[in-house]
Amino acid sequence: MAAYNAEAFIHRAINSVLKQSNVNLELLVVDDASTDKTATIVTLASHQDSRVQLIQLKNNGGPSAARNAGFEAAKGLWIAVLDADDAYHPHRLHTLLNIARLEKADIIADNFVYFDPIKQRESGPSLRERPRIQLISLVDYISGARPFAKDADLGLLKPIFRKEFLQNNKVRYLTSVRHGEDFEFMLSALRAGARFFICREYSFYKYTGRESGWSKTQVDYSGQISRARAVASEPDVSAQPPVVRALQLRASSLERLQLDRAWHERRGRAGFIEGLQMDLASPTHWRDAARRIKRRLLKRRF
């Protein structure tokens, strides 16, 4: 668990790990040079439960550096990742490890839900639930790890990794990458030949929505866009046209998302008339304009 200034919510993540059923585990919390009481909270948790261990980094290195430190210290046969503002269902690790062993997987992930901490409510499954268990190729993963796909972004998955595979293939997080680091890590593993399965039947990972204000991450899509294009030009990848096309599609989808986010930020700062002009100038937002006019008319009526 990489953690940075997580004092407001890390106790929930820790408790969700310690409540895992039928599995022997250690919880390595890597404090990425937090300036709040994160380390103190983890230290107290370690006094209450010997399975909790605090690893403190002297300098803030971002999630990639923190996860590498945790992976290096891990003693288990399998390594799971959990963000400090998220949580596990109590049966997550036991269930996925059993399936991983049956399928001879190197990596396994489940479906996920979004958690609203204000309303204390979870969404439905984010991925379609069929096929129940699916072997994911390199092309499958890249094609699905993007916005505006038919299904939820596969880059959001939080897989469990067989440690021996990672060690034998020297798969590590790129410390130069602070956004999209999970995608890069999975890309390295799949290029190394990992057998990766998604078990869509179980939605055991609980994401906390960004609107909660818990997440400290400010997403920068520019680096992810340039990385996708850079990987597509690497010799071993450029010789595989389906992989190149999937990476190009990821880059163009991220560009579209970046433009869409910028448009919405500007629209949020605009007044009513200027905002309507922006809506009408963009065919993809004509429906937004109709809704805003309707709301304004209803306000005047009542």
Secondary structure, DSSP 8 states (H G I E B T S, - for coil): -EESS-TTTHHHHHHHHHT-SS----EEEEE-S-SSSHHHHHHHHHHH-TTEEEEE-SS--HHHHHHHHHHHH--SSEEE---TT-EE-TTHHHHHHHHHHHHT-SEEEEEEEEEETTTTEE---SS---SSEEEE-HHHHHHHSSTTSSSS-GGG---EEEHHHHHHTT----TT--SSHHHHHHHHHHHTT--EEEEEEEEEEEEE-GGGS-------HHHHHHHHHHHHTSHHHHT-HHHHHHHHHHHHHHHHHHHHHHHHHHHHHS-HHHHHHHHHH-GGGHHHHHHHHHHHHHHHH-
